[in-house]
Amino acid sequence: MSSTLPACPKCQSVYVYQDQDMLICPECAHEWNPSEEVVDEDALLVKDANGTQLADGDKVTLIKDLKVKGSSLVLKIGTKATIKRLVDGDHNIDCKVDGAGDMMLKSEFVKKA
């Protein structure tokens, strides 16, 4: 018996069954509607100060002057940076700041360029 139903998006189990419009995985109890867009609930969602979603590789601009901890350096408003990766935590942007090098920034202090 070959199943035409897709594997479970959570655990990749092939033992998926259909109940009305929903598909159900008996192994992890995940339920989903195959006609809806699949949204990864575990995906990291980082937004800038204006509410625009950020992604790896985006270019951002500082919206206020920021003092660099442990240094006398101050990053001025309008300084540009390139996001290397987004991480989970207080400082959720790992980026390369023009003129200052690699550092971690908070997303609430940047806007997408």
N, C-alpha and C positions, 0 to 999 in steps of 0.2 A: 504494500500500500504506500504510495508516494503522496505526500502532502503538498498542496499548492499554496499553503499558508506560509507567510514569512517567518523566519526565526524570531525569537524574542529579542527586542532591542536592548534589554537590560543584561540578560544572562546568556543569550545566544542559543537557548534551548530550542530543539526542533519539535517538542511535544506541545505545540500551541493548538488551542481549539477555539472555535468561534461560538459566541453566545449573542445572538441577535446582531447588532452592529459592532460589537466589541470583540477583540481578540484577547485571550487570556492565557497566561503561562502558568501551568500548574506547579512548576518548580520554584519560581520566585514570587508568584502571585501578582505579577505586573499585568495591568489591564490597559489597553490602548485601542483607539479607533484608527484603523488603517487608512481611512480617507483623510484624516487630519495630518498636518505637518508635524513631524517628529521634532520635539524640542528636548534637548539634553538638559535635564534639571540640574546636573552636576557641573555644567559648564560655568566658567568664571565670567561674570558679567560686571564690567567696570565701565562707569560713566564719568565724563568730565564734569566741570562746574556747570555747564549748560544742559546737562542731561543727555549728551550725545554719547553713544556707545563707542568705546575704544577697542582697538585690536592691535596685535603685534605688527610692528612696522609703521604704524601711524606716526605722523609728525604732530607735535603739540607745542603750544606756546604758554609760558607762565603768565598768570593773571595777576600776580602780586609779587613783591620783592620777598625773597626767602633767604634767611641766614642759613649757612651750611654749618651744621653741628660739628664742633671740634676744629673750626677754622675761622679765620676772619673774613672769609669770602662771602659775598652777598650776591645771589642770583637776582638780576634785575627783571622787572616786569617786561614782557615781550621776548625774553630769552627763548630760543627754540630748542627742542629736544626731539629725539627719535626714540620711540618705544622699541626696546629689544624684546621684552616679554612682559606679560601681566601675571602677577602673583597674588596669592591670597594673603591678606594681612593688612596692617595699618598703612604702611607705605606700599601701595599695590602696583606701582609702575617701576619696572627696572628699565632705565633708559640711558642714553648717551646725550648729555647736555652740551650744547655748543660752548666751547671755551672753558668747560669745567670737567669734562670727562664723564665716566660712568657713575651713576648714583641712583638711589631709590627716591621716588617722589610720591606724594599723595595725589590721587586723582582730582580731589576737590580744588587743587591749586593750578590746574591746567585746563586749557581748552583746545579742541582739535583745530589744527591749522588748515 
